[in-house]
Amino acid sequence: MPPATTRSTPEGKPSRPTQVAEAIKQWVMQQGLHSGDRLPSEPELIARFGMSKGTIREATRILEAQGLVRTRSGPGGGTFVHQMSPERARALLSNYFYFRDLTLNDIYQIRMVLEPELVAHLAGTLTEDQLAQLEAVMASYAHPAETAEEEREQHIASLRFHGLLAEMSDNPLMGFIIAFVTQTLSDLTVYRKLYDPPNHQLWAKGKAYQARLVAALRNGDGAEARRVMALHMATAQSLMQAQEAEVIRRFMT
């Protein structure tokens, strides 16, 4: 049986289970419940919301499909508030864009705006351990790739560098959006095989920009971090679009 999803009546009004699911979500917020807290029992939910057992169960299934509650059976079981992981949230959101044929320009338009601001705010705030994590990622592509497979792995790793920066943000919305866009670019690169043939210019310029960026972050120079990231994004977009054109050219010949 497929997972429960949000449903609407023919008139476009949300179905009764969907309305109850929303009411439960609002109640959870009002009560200040957190991940791991148990929801009231099924009879208590029936009494609280004045709905039938079937409606309550369907509402619970909707919430579980959305990743907001988790049901456990057996001793100590029940329905519990569940905090969706960033990975699950990004996976669900990616389904929305699955058939929308995103372009490199779409992705870099977002990256050009957000990532320079992200690093400007991070400058001077990162610990040596966090900076070391960034440098460890860079070390994984210290040398240019010799094969398409190595290029693929290095490209994914270089985008992981940007994903780490997003995770280090104290702005959860900005961090989530950048991490999602970065993952989308990684998926697009693999799906369209934009890593073949290896692009040593993209590797060299990207690594050089990242090294300058880490230095600016370590020195607490927000203006320089913003400038370097903006240059990095503009250069990466140009080289990636050229790479895409080469892939298309090779495919057509």
Secondary structure, DSSP 8 states (H G I E B T S, - for coil): -------B-TTS-B-HHHHHHHHHHHHHHHHT--TT-B---HHHHHHHHT--HHHHHHHHHHHHHTTSEEEE-STT-EEEE----HHHHHHHHHHHTTTS---HHHHHHHHHHHHHHHHHHHTTT--HHHHHHHHHHHHTTSS--SSHHHHHHHHHHHHHHHHHHHHT-S-HHHHHHHHHHHHHHHHHHHHTTTT-S--HHHHHHHHHHHHHHHHHHHHT-HHHHHHHHHHHHHHHHHHHHHHHHHHHHHHH-
